Amino acid sequence: MPSNVPTAFTDLLAGCTRSAVHLEMRDSYAVDYEKGPFADWRAGYRHDPDDRASWWRPWLDLVQETVNRGVVIRRARIISEPVSEYTGFLYDGTFTNVAAGEQVRWLPRRRCSELALPGNDFWLFDDQVIRWNHFAGDGSSLGGEVWDDAPDAAKLCADAFEAVWTRAIPHSAYEIH
């Protein structure tokens, strides 16, 4: 169900008034903009939480601006344990999302077996607009698809996210295994 709303992610977030939730269900992603940072992380580099200028980036500005407008941004990650190397990379950098105002939780895959989950990662804006994130088998991005006229799909996403969120462990309390 293609949409007539803007497809640029920044526009979707800018139009959001109450909530933006993001469900991630893969153990690794091979998105182009993370190749350098992931390689640096593999080589031992870690962000210094006390050196904010070294890790702050435009995405975090966008999150902070959105949260300051009163929008609640939550991200839930379903992960296998022991975690993949890529999940370790995400985990180590998640403090930056939290610093910007995003709430993040982790759910071990074994704790969600009986949950009804959509087939793709997604963002859901104000419980109505879905941005599906499509990936190839190797984790590379195949782009996004925006739906704004699919109330049943939006309900599935909202219900799935809440079910995951309820079971998931806050970032501050989760330790990778």
C-alpha positions as a Markdown table, in Angstrom:
| # | Residue | x | y | z |
|---|---|---|---|---|
| 1 | Met | 0.0 | 0.0 | 0.0 |
| 2 | Pro | 2.2 | 2.8 | -1.2 |
| 3 | Ser | 1.7 | 6.2 | 0.4 |
| 4 | Asn | 1.1 | 9.8 | -0.6 |
| 5 | Val | 2.9 | 11.2 | 2.4 |
| 6 | Pro | 6.6 | 12.3 | 2.1 |
| 7 | Thr | 9.0 | 9.5 | 2.0 |
| 8 | Ala | 12.1 | 11.3 | 3.3 |
| 9 | Phe | 12.7 | 10.0 | 6.8 |
| 10 | Thr | 13.5 | 13.5 | 8.2 |
| 11 | Asp | 10.1 | 14.7 | 6.9 |
| 12 | Leu | 8.3 | 11.8 | 8.4 |
| 13 | Leu | 9.9 | 12.5 | 11.8 |
| 14 | Ala | 9.3 | 16.2 | 11.4 |
| 15 | Gly | 5.6 | 15.6 | 10.8 |
| 16 | Cys | 5.3 | 13.3 | 13.9 |
| 17 | Thr | 3.4 | 14.8 | 16.8 |
| 18 | Arg | 3.2 | 12.1 | 19.5 |
| 19 | Ser | 5.3 | 9.0 | 19.0 |
| 20 | Ala | 7.8 | 7.4 | 16.7 |
| 21 | Val | 8.7 | 3.7 | 17.4 |
| 22 | His | 11.3 | 1.6 | 15.6 |
| 23 | Leu | 11.5 | -2.2 | 15.7 |
| 24 | Glu | 14.7 | -3.8 | 14.6 |
| 25 | Met | 14.8 | -7.6 | 14.2 |
| 26 | Arg | 18.0 | -8.4 | 12.4 |
| 27 | Asp | 21.3 | -9.5 | 14.0 |
| 28 | Ser | 23.3 | -7.6 | 11.5 |
| 29 | Tyr | 22.9 | -4.8 | 9.0 |
| 30 | Ala | 25.3 | -3.8 | 6.2 |
| 31 | Val | 24.1 | -0.3 | 5.6 |
| 32 | Asp | 26.6 | 1.9 | 3.8 |
| 33 | Tyr | 26.8 | 4.7 | 6.3 |
| 34 | Glu | 28.0 | 2.4 | 9.0 |
| 35 | Lys | 30.8 | 0.6 | 7.1 |
| 36 | Gly | 33.5 | 3.0 | 8.3 |
| 37 | Pro | 32.3 | 3.2 | 11.9 |
| 38 | Phe | 31.9 | -0.6 | 12.1 |
| 39 | Ala | 35.4 | -1.1 | 10.8 |
| 40 | Asp | 36.7 | 1.4 | 13.3 |
| 41 | Trp | 34.9 | -0.4 | 16.1 |
| 42 | Arg | 36.2 | -3.8 | 15.0 |
| 43 | Ala | 39.7 | -2.2 | 15.2 |
| 44 | Gly | 39.1 | -1.3 | 18.8 |
| 45 | Tyr | 37.8 | 2.3 | 18.6 |
| 46 | Arg | 35.1 | 3.2 | 21.2 |
| 47 | His | 33.4 | 6.5 | 21.6 |
| 48 | Asp | 34.3 | 8.4 | 24.7 |
| 49 | Pro | 31.0 | 9.3 | 26.5 |
| 50 | Asp | 32.7 | 12.3 | 28.0 |
| 51 | Asp | 33.8 | 13.7 | 24.5 |
| 52 | Arg | 30.4 | 14.4 | 23.1 |
| 53 | Ala | 31.8 | 16.5 | 20.3 |
| 54 | Ser | 33.5 | 13.4 | 18.9 |
| 55 | Trp | 30.4 | 11.3 | 18.5 |
| 56 | Trp | 27.5 | 13.8 | 18.2 |
| 57 | Arg | 26.1 | 13.7 | 14.6 |
| 58 | Pro | 23.1 | 15.0 | 12.6 |
| 59 | Trp | 20.9 | 12.0 | 13.5 |
| 60 | Leu | 21.2 | 12.8 | 17.2 |
| 61 | Asp | 20.3 | 16.5 | 16.5 |
| 62 | Leu | 17.2 | 15.3 | 14.8 |
| 63 | Val | 16.3 | 13.0 | 17.6 |
| 64 | Gln | 16.9 | 15.7 | 20.2 |
| 65 | Glu | 14.9 | 18.2 | 18.3 |
| 66 | Thr | 12.0 | 15.8 | 17.9 |
| 67 | Val | 12.0 | 14.8 | 21.6 |
| 68 | Asn | 12.2 | 18.4 | 22.6 |
| 69 | Arg | 8.9 | 19.0 | 20.6 |
| 70 | Gly | 7.3 | 16.4 | 22.9 |
| 71 | Val | 7.5 | 13.3 | 20.6 |
| 72 | Val | 8.4 | 10.1 | 22.4 |
| 73 | Ile | 11.0 | 8.1 | 20.4 |
| 74 | Arg | 11.4 | 4.5 | 21.3 |
| 75 | Arg | 13.6 | 1.8 | 19.7 |
| 76 | Ala | 13.4 | -1.9 | 20.4 |
| 77 | Arg | 15.9 | -4.4 | 19.2 |
| 78 | Ile | 15.2 | -8.1 | 19.0 |
| 79 | Ile | 18.6 | -9.9 | 19.2 |
| 80 | Ser | 20.0 | -13.4 | 19.3 |
| 81 | Glu | 22.2 | -14.4 | 22.2 |
| 82 | Pro | 25.1 | -14.7 | 22.3 |
| 83 | Val | 25.0 | -11.4 | 20.3 |
| 84 | Ser | 26.5 | -11.0 | 16.9 |
| 85 | Glu | 29.6 | -8.9 | 16.4 |
| 86 | Tyr | 27.4 | -6.3 | 14.8 |
| 87 | Thr | 25.0 | -6.2 | 17.7 |
| 88 | Gly | 28.0 | -5.6 | 20.0 |
| 89 | Phe | 28.8 | -2.6 | 17.8 |
| 90 | Leu | 25.2 | -1.3 | 18.1 |
| 91 | Tyr | 25.2 | -1.9 | 21.8 |
| 92 | Asp | 28.4 | 0.0 | 22.4 |
| 93 | Gly | 27.1 | 3.1 | 20.5 |
| 94 | Thr | 23.6 | 3.1 | 21.9 |
| 95 | Phe | 24.5 | 5.5 | 24.7 |
| 96 | Thr | 24.6 | 8.2 | 22.0 |
| 97 | Asn | 20.9 | 7.5 | 21.1 |
| 98 | Val | 20.0 | 7.6 | 24.8 |
| 99 | Ala | 21.9 | 10.9 | 25.2 |
| 100 | Ala | 19.8 | 12.4 | 22.5 |
| 101 | Gly | 16.6 | 11.4 | 24.2 |
| 102 | Glu | 15.7 | 8.1 | 22.5 |
| 103 | Gln | 14.5 | 5.3 | 24.7 |
| 104 | Val | 16.1 | 1.9 | 23.7 |
| 105 | Arg | 15.4 | -1.6 | 24.8 |
| 106 | Trp | 16.8 | -5.0 | 24.0 |
| 107 | Leu | 14.8 | -8.3 | 23.7 |
| 108 | Pro | 16.5 | -11.6 | 23.4 |
| 109 | Arg | 15.0 | -13.5 | 20.6 |
| 110 | Arg | 14.2 | -16.5 | 22.7 |
| 111 | Arg | 11.8 | -14.4 | 24.7 |
| 112 | Cys | 9.6 | -13.4 | 21.7 |
| 113 | Ser | 8.8 | -16.8 | 20.1 |
| 114 | Glu | 5.0 | -16.5 | 20.6 |
| 115 | Leu | 4.7 | -12.8 | 19.6 |
| 116 | Ala | 3.1 | -11.9 | 16.3 |
| 117 | Leu | 5.7 | -9.8 | 14.5 |
| 118 | Pro | 5.7 | -8.1 | 11.0 |
| 119 | Gly | 8.0 | -9.5 | 8.4 |
| 120 | Asn | 10.1 | -6.4 | 8.2 |
| 121 | Asp | 11.8 | -3.8 | 10.4 |
| 122 | Phe | 9.7 | -0.7 | 10.7 |
| 123 | Trp | 9.2 | 2.8 | 12.0 |
| 124 | Leu | 5.7 | 3.7 | 13.1 |
| 125 | Phe | 4.8 | 7.4 | 13.4 |
| 126 | Asp | 1.9 | 8.5 | 15.5 |
| 127 | Asp | 0.4 | 4.9 | 15.3 |
| 128 | Gln | -0.6 | 5.6 | 11.6 |
| 129 | Val | 2.3 | 6.0 | 9.2 |
| 130 | Ile | 4.6 | 3.0 | 8.6 |
| 131 | Arg | 8.0 | 3.2 | 7.1 |
| 132 | Trp | 9.1 | -0.4 | 6.3 |
| 133 | Asn | 12.8 | -1.0 | 6.1 |
| 134 | His | 13.7 | -3.6 | 3.5 |
| 135 | Phe | 17.0 | -5.5 | 3.6 |
| 136 | Ala | 18.7 | -8.1 | 1.4 |
| 137 | Gly | 20.0 | -11.4 | 2.8 |
| 138 | Asp | 23.4 | -9.9 | 3.3 |
| 139 | Gly | 22.0 | -7.0 | 5.4 |
| 140 | Ser | 22.3 | -4.3 | 2.8 |
| 141 | Ser | 19.5 | -1.9 | 2.6 |
| 142 | Leu | 17.0 | -2.2 | -0.2 |
| 143 | Gly | 15.3 | 1.0 | 0.8 |
| 144 | Gly | 12.2 | 2.0 | 2.6 |
| 145 | Glu | 8.5 | 2.0 | 1.7 |
| 146 | Val | 6.0 | 4.3 | 3.3 |
| 147 | Trp | 2.4 | 3.3 | 4.0 |
| 148 | Asp | -0.2 | 5.7 | 5.4 |
| 149 | Asp | -3.4 | 4.0 | 4.4 |
| 150 | Ala | -3.1 | 0.6 | 6.0 |
| 151 | Pro | -4.8 | 0.7 | 9.4 |
| 152 | Asp | -4.6 | -3.1 | 9.9 |
| 153 | Ala | -0.8 | -3.1 | 9.2 |
| 154 | Ala | -0.4 | 0.0 | 11.5 |
| 155 | Lys | -2.3 | -1.8 | 14.3 |
| 156 | Leu | -0.1 | -5.0 | 13.8 |
| 157 | Cys | 3.0 | -2.8 | 14.0 |
| 158 | Ala | 1.8 | -0.9 | 17.1 |
| 159 | Asp | 0.7 | -4.1 | 18.9 |
| 160 | Ala | 3.9 | -5.9 | 18.0 |
| 161 | Phe | 6.0 | -3.0 | 19.2 |
| 162 | Glu | 4.2 | -2.8 | 22.5 |
| 163 | Ala | 4.5 | -6.5 | 23.0 |
| 164 | Val | 8.2 | -6.4 | 22.4 |
| 165 | Trp | 8.6 | -3.2 | 24.5 |
| 166 | Thr | 6.9 | -4.7 | 27.5 |
| 167 | Arg | 9.2 | -7.7 | 27.5 |
| 168 | Ala | 12.4 | -5.9 | 26.5 |
| 169 | Ile | 15.2 | -4.8 | 28.8 |
| 170 | Pro | 16.0 | -1.1 | 29.1 |
| 171 | His | 19.5 | -0.3 | 27.6 |
| 172 | Ser | 20.7 | 0.8 | 31.1 |
| 173 | Ala | 19.9 | -2.7 | 32.5 |
| 174 | Tyr | 20.9 | -4.9 | 29.6 |
| 175 | Glu | 24.3 | -6.6 | 29.4 |
| 176 | Ile | 25.3 | -8.2 | 26.2 |
| 177 | His | 26.0 | -11.9 | 26.2 |
